Amino acid sequence: MLRFSFKCFIIVLVLFFGVLLGMQQANTGMKKMKGYDDPSLYNAFTVTESDKGDIHASILGETVTSHDLAKKKEKLEEMKAYNFFSSVGRGISDAVSSVFKKVFQLISDL
């Protein structure tokens, strides 16, 4: 099962990079077809390094930073703070489990 999961992960990773490469090639082709550099056409994936040595990455024209990732992580943690349906489901499963435990105890006592 672990080997299968690993193979699937590798295949998905290769296909993802293939899609990014295809988008980059399509962008290059569109720029060649237009005949001039249009700033509205972004590269699919770019990595630039500043003079200070900082590395900046952008995917589909949007800059990705570690600060954005930290904000998204905080937002996900806030969303997971309380979910009504999860708490109701947990309560129901606890109740059903306790009922079946008691029923099995009664049957085993007989």
N, CA, C and O of each residue as an XYZ file, in Angstrom:
440
protein
N       0.824     -1.190      0.000
C       0.000      0.000      0.000
C       0.866      1.251      0.000
O       0.544      2.241     -0.657
N       1.965      1.198      0.740
C       2.858      2.349      0.812
C       3.516      2.598     -0.541
O       3.645      3.744     -0.973
N       3.935      1.516     -1.211
C       4.551      1.678     -2.533
C       3.550      2.254     -3.524
O       3.900      3.112     -4.335
N       2.296      1.784     -3.464
C       1.262      2.296     -4.357
C       1.033      3.783     -4.127
O       0.941      4.557     -5.080
N       0.940      4.185     -2.849
C       0.737      5.592     -2.524
C       1.911      6.430     -3.002
O       1.722      7.527     -3.529
N       3.120      5.921     -2.822
C       4.309      6.642     -3.263
C       4.317      6.798     -4.780
O       4.636      7.870     -5.293
N       3.966      5.728     -5.500
C       3.918      5.801     -6.962
C       2.865      6.803     -7.423
O       3.105      7.575     -8.351
N       1.707      6.792     -6.781
C       0.650      7.744     -7.141
C       1.099      9.179     -6.879
O       0.840     10.072     -7.686
N       1.768      9.396     -5.760
C       2.264     10.731     -5.436
C       3.273     11.201     -6.481
O       3.226     12.351     -6.917
N       4.176     10.326     -6.879
C       5.182     10.672     -7.886
C       4.508     10.994     -9.221
O       4.882     11.958     -9.889
N       3.522     10.191     -9.608
C       2.821     10.430    -10.870
C       2.098     11.771    -10.837
O       2.152     12.527    -11.807
N       1.424     12.073     -9.733
C       0.712     13.347     -9.618
C       1.700     14.509     -9.666
O       1.419     15.532    -10.291
N       2.843     14.363     -9.018
C       3.863     15.403     -9.019
C       4.398     15.634    -10.431
O       4.554     16.780    -10.853
N       4.676     14.564    -11.157
C       5.171     14.700    -12.531
C       4.120     15.361    -13.416
O       4.444     16.235    -14.220
N       2.869     14.948    -13.271
C       1.805     15.546    -14.080
C       1.612     17.022    -13.748
O       1.345     17.823    -14.644
N       1.742     17.395    -12.469
C       1.608     18.794    -12.081
C       2.690     19.639    -12.741
O       2.407     20.705    -13.286
N       3.935     19.158    -12.690
C       5.009     19.907    -13.338
C       4.842     19.915    -14.852
O       5.243     20.872    -15.515
N       4.258     18.864    -15.400
C       3.958     18.853    -16.828
C       2.946     19.918    -17.202
O       3.070     20.563    -18.244
N       1.954     20.103    -16.362
C       0.953     21.154    -16.610
C       1.609     22.523    -16.539
O       1.350     23.378    -17.386
N       2.462     22.743    -15.528
C       3.157     24.032    -15.431
C       4.050     24.270    -16.644
O       4.100     25.383    -17.169
N       4.751     23.240    -17.090
C       5.603     23.369    -18.256
C       4.768     23.680    -19.493
O       5.157     24.519    -20.305
N       3.635     23.020    -19.644
C       2.747     23.289    -20.775
C       2.210     24.702    -20.759
O       2.101     25.334    -21.809
N       1.871     25.211    -19.581
C       1.388     26.591    -19.474
C       2.493     27.574    -19.849
O       2.238     28.591    -20.493
N       3.720     27.263    -19.441
C       4.850     28.119    -19.785
C       5.077     28.121    -21.292
O       5.321     29.174    -21.882
N       4.999     26.960    -21.910
C       5.181     26.883    -23.355
C       4.063     27.615    -24.098
O       4.316     28.269    -25.110
N       2.831     27.507    -23.602
C       1.713     28.218    -24.222
C       1.909     29.722    -24.103
O       1.602     30.463    -25.037
N       2.416     30.180    -22.964
C       2.671     31.603    -22.768
C       3.735     32.086    -23.744
O       3.588     33.149    -24.349
N       4.798     31.316    -23.900
C       5.855     31.687    -24.838
C       5.315     31.745    -26.268
O       5.645     32.652    -27.032
N       4.492     30.774    -26.612
C       3.894     30.759    -27.943
C       2.985     31.953    -28.177
O       2.975     32.517    -29.271
N       2.222     32.346    -27.163
C       1.336     33.508    -27.313
C       2.142     34.787    -27.474
O       1.761     35.669    -28.244
N       3.264     34.896    -26.747
C       4.111     36.082    -26.891
C       4.719     36.148    -28.289
O       4.798     37.223    -28.885
N       5.153     34.986    -28.818
C       5.705     34.960    -30.170
C       4.636     35.306    -31.199
O       4.911     35.988    -32.186
N       3.409     34.830    -30.961
C       2.331     35.078    -31.897
C       1.946     36.560    -31.914
O       1.643     37.109    -32.974
N       1.957     37.214    -30.735
C       1.617     38.630    -30.677
C       2.696     39.492    -31.312
O       2.394     40.497    -31.956
N       3.948     39.104    -31.135
C       5.034     39.857    -31.739
C       5.624     40.907    -30.820
O       6.614     41.543    -31.182
N       5.055     41.110    -29.648
C       5.606     42.061    -28.682
C       5.360     41.540    -27.279
O       4.542     40.643    -27.077
N       6.072     42.106    -26.305
C       5.967     41.645    -24.921
C       4.780     42.325    -24.253
O       4.818     43.529    -23.999
N       3.751     41.581    -23.972
C       2.540     42.101    -23.322
C       2.642     41.844    -21.824
O       2.739     40.689    -21.411
N       2.624     42.907    -20.986
C       2.750     42.679    -19.542
C       1.554     41.961    -18.924
O       1.645     41.484    -17.793
N       0.444     41.875    -19.636
C      -0.716     41.175    -19.078
C      -0.560     39.660    -19.183
O      -1.320     38.922    -18.557
N       0.411     39.184    -19.963
C       0.664     37.750    -20.074
C       1.760     37.380    -19.085
O       2.922     37.743    -19.268
N       1.381     36.654    -18.035
C       2.343     36.251    -17.015
C       2.938     34.899    -17.354
O       2.317     34.081    -18.033
N       4.144     34.677    -16.873
C       4.740     33.351    -16.973
C       4.023     32.436    -15.988
O       3.498     32.898    -14.975
N       4.001     31.157    -16.280
C       3.320     30.212    -15.399
C       4.043     30.116    -14.057
O       3.403     30.070    -13.007
N       5.354     30.085    -14.090
C       6.120     29.924    -12.857
C       7.445     30.646    -13.025
O       8.212     30.329    -13.934
N       7.725     31.621    -12.151
C       8.991     32.346    -12.229
C       9.629     32.394    -10.855
O       8.944     32.504     -9.837
N      10.952     32.311    -10.840
C      11.731     32.449     -9.620
C      12.801     33.492     -9.901
O      13.587     33.345    -10.837
N      12.831     34.567     -9.074
C      13.824     35.616     -9.245
C      14.592     35.788     -7.948
O      14.080     35.528     -6.859
N      15.834     36.234     -8.090
C      16.673     36.462     -6.922
C      17.059     37.937     -6.891
O      17.525     38.482     -7.891
N      16.864     38.580     -5.741
C      17.192     39.993     -5.618
C      18.677     40.170     -5.327
O      19.407     39.193     -5.155
N      19.116     41.427     -5.272
C      20.526     41.720     -4.995
C      20.936     41.264     -3.604
O      22.093     40.908     -3.382
N      19.993     41.271     -2.665
C      20.291     40.878     -1.285
C      20.343     39.365     -1.117
O      20.725     38.874     -0.055
N      19.970     38.634     -2.134
C      19.973     37.177     -2.046
C      18.614     36.588     -1.725
O      18.491     35.373     -1.571
N      17.586     37.428     -1.620
C      16.234     36.938     -1.364
C      15.677     36.304     -2.635
O      15.893     36.804     -3.739
N      14.970     35.215     -2.466
C      14.376     34.517     -3.600
C      12.876     34.769     -3.585
O      12.207     34.570     -2.571
N      12.356     35.214     -4.739
C      10.932     35.491     -4.876
C      10.367     34.572     -5.941
O      10.942     34.428     -7.020
N       9.246     33.955     -5.636
C       8.584     33.046     -6.572
C       7.193     33.575     -6.886
O       6.535     34.172     -6.034
N       6.757     33.348     -8.113
C       5.394     33.713     -8.482
C       4.810     32.609     -9.338
O       5.470     32.059    -10.220
N       3.562     32.302     -9.057
C       2.833     31.285     -9.810
C       1.636     31.957    -10.450
O       0.781     32.518     -9.765
N       1.584     31.896    -11.766
C       0.519     32.511    -12.561
C       0.378     33.997    -12.235
O      -0.738     34.512    -12.158
N       1.502     34.685    -12.045
C       1.499     36.129    -11.838
C       1.285     36.578    -10.414
O       1.347     37.777    -10.143
N       1.037     35.674     -9.499
C       0.824     36.044     -8.105
C       2.033     35.639     -7.279
O       2.488     34.496     -7.337
N       2.546     36.589     -6.511
C       3.733     36.345     -5.713
C       3.400     35.458     -4.524
O       2.381     35.647     -3.860
N       4.265     34.493     -4.265
C       4.095     33.578     -3.149
C       5.202     33.871     -2.143
O       6.386     33.841     -2.481
N       4.806     34.156     -0.904
C       5.788     34.411      0.144
C       5.475     33.539      1.350
O       4.391     32.966      1.463
N       6.448     33.453      2.244
C       6.231     32.654      3.452
C       5.208     33.324      4.359
O       4.534     32.650      5.139
N       5.085     34.654      4.264
C       4.087     35.358      5.083
C       2.679     34.975      4.657
O       1.792     34.817      5.495
N       2.473     34.825      3.343
C       1.164     34.403      2.846
C       0.827     33.008      3.358
O      -0.310     32.736      3.744
N       1.821     32.132      3.358
C       1.584     30.769      3.834
C       1.247     30.759      5.317
O       0.402     29.979      5.756
N       1.907     31.626      6.102
C       1.607     31.703      7.537
C       0.189     32.211      7.764
O      -0.513     31.707      8.640
N      -0.236     33.195      6.992
C      -1.602     33.722      7.116
C      -2.629     32.645      6.762
O      -3.654     32.508      7.430
N      -2.344     31.887      5.709
C      -3.272     30.826      5.317
C      -3.352     29.749      6.390
O      -4.426     29.207      6.653
N      -2.216     29.437      7.008
C      -2.210     28.435      8.074
C      -3.043     28.905      9.252
O      -3.809     28.125      9.817
N      -2.901     30.187      9.635
C      -3.702     30.737     10.733
C      -5.184     30.703     10.386
O      -6.016     30.385     11.236
N      -5.512     31.027      9.155
C      -6.911     31.021      8.731
C      -7.492     29.613      8.808
O      -8.631     29.431      9.239
N      -6.706     28.611      8.387
C      -7.169     27.223      8.466
C      -7.366     26.788      9.914
O      -8.321     26.080     10.232
N      -6.456     27.217     10.788
C      -6.596     26.860     12.202
C      -7.841     27.503     12.802
O      -8.509     26.888     13.633
N      -8.162     28.727     12.396
C      -9.375     29.387     12.886
C     -10.620     28.669     12.371
O     -11.607     28.524     13.093
N     -10.564     28.226     11.129
C     -11.724     27.538     10.561
C     -11.967     26.211     11.256
O     -13.114     25.790     11.410
N     -10.894     25.545     11.678
C     -11.031     24.255     12.339
C     -11.340     24.399     13.821
O     -11.513     23.398     14.516
N     -11.412     25.646     14.321
C     -11.625     25.861     15.747
C     -12.953     25.260     16.204
O     -13.011     24.621     17.255
N     -14.006     25.455     15.437
C     -15.298     24.898     15.834
C     -16.103     24.603     14.586
O     -16.282     25.465     13.727
N     -16.580     23.393     14.498
C     -17.440     22.991     13.400
C     -18.647     22.294     14.021
O     -18.506     21.249     14.656
N     -19.814     22.863     13.840
C     -21.039     22.368     14.449
C     -21.307     20.921     14.064
O     -21.609     20.094     14.925
N     -21.201     20.612     12.783
C     -21.531     19.269     12.314
C     -20.539     18.237     12.850
O     -20.918     17.105     13.149
N     -19.276     18.627     12.969
C     -18.292     17.696     13.532
C     -18.607     17.381     14.981
O     -18.511     16.231     15.410
N     -18.985     18.407     15.737
C     -19.286     18.172     17.144
C     -20.554     17.332     17.301
O     -20.616     16.478     18.185
N     -21.562     17.558     16.462
C     -22.791     16.756     16.513
C     -22.482     15.307     16.135
O     -22.952     14.379     16.793
N     -21.693     15.113     15.074
C     -21.319     13.766     14.651
C     -20.522     13.038     15.717
O     -20.722     11.845     15.945
N     -19.620     13.756     16.367
C     -18.825     13.142     17.433
C     -19.733     12.712     18.588
O     -19.556     11.636     19.159
N     -20.704     13.562     18.925
C     -21.646     13.228     20.005
C     -22.485     12.009     19.671
O     -22.693     11.137     20.515
N     -22.966     11.952     18.436
C     -23.778     10.810     18.013
C     -22.953      9.532     18.028
O     -23.423      8.493     18.491
N     -21.724      9.603     17.522
C     -20.889      8.393     17.494
C     -20.549      7.924     18.905
O     -20.504      6.720     19.158
N     -20.309      8.853     19.826
C     -20.043      8.467     21.209
C     -21.272      7.788     21.832
O     -21.152      6.794     22.548
N     -22.461      8.350     21.542
C     -23.688      7.779     22.088
C     -23.931      6.371     21.541
O     -24.253      5.459     22.302
N     -23.781      6.192     20.242
C     -23.998      4.884     19.622
C     -22.983      3.886     20.156
O     -23.328      2.740     20.443
N     -21.736      4.312     20.291
C     -20.700      3.416     20.818
C     -21.019      2.970     22.242
O     -20.867      1.793     22.571
N     -21.454      3.889     23.078
C     -21.765      3.519     24.456
C     -22.979      2.591     24.523
O     -23.010      1.679     25.349
N     -23.980      2.814     23.663
C     -25.153      1.937     23.635
C     -24.740      0.524     23.239
O     -25.163     -0.435     23.885
N     -23.936      0.372     22.208
C     -23.509     -0.949     21.771
C     -22.618     -1.624     22.812
O     -22.694     -2.840     22.988
N     -21.782     -0.861     23.499
C     -20.965     -1.449     24.560
C     -21.840     -2.024     25.663
O     -21.586     -3.121     26.160
N     -22.878     -1.273     26.044
C     -23.781     -1.747     27.086
C     -24.556     -2.972     26.632
O     -24.763     -3.901     27.413
N     -24.987     -2.983     25.372
C     -25.724     -4.129     24.838
C     -24.820     -5.358     24.832
O     -25.254     -6.442     25.221
N     -23.592     -5.209     24.404
C     -22.659     -6.344     24.395
C     -22.336     -6.820     25.810
O     -22.167     -8.019     26.035
N     -22.250     -5.905     26.754
C     -22.020     -6.305     28.135
C     -23.202     -7.102     28.676
O     -23.013     -8.106     29.363
N     -24.427     -6.656     28.369
C     -25.616     -7.392     28.798
C     -25.649     -8.783     28.176
O     -25.984     -9.755     28.853
N     -25.305     -8.889     26.898
C     -25.323    -10.192     26.235
C     -24.244    -11.101     26.815
O     -24.476    -12.293     27.020
N     -23.072    -10.542     27.077
C     -21.994    -11.370     27.610
C     -22.268    -11.785     29.066
O     -21.790    -12.836     29.495
N     -23.013    -10.997     29.822
C     -23.365    -11.358     31.198
C     -24.371    -12.508     31.235
O     -24.398    -13.260     32.209
N     -25.189    -12.661     30.210
C     -26.174    -13.740     30.178
C     -25.469    -15.022     29.928
O     -26.106    -16.073     29.860
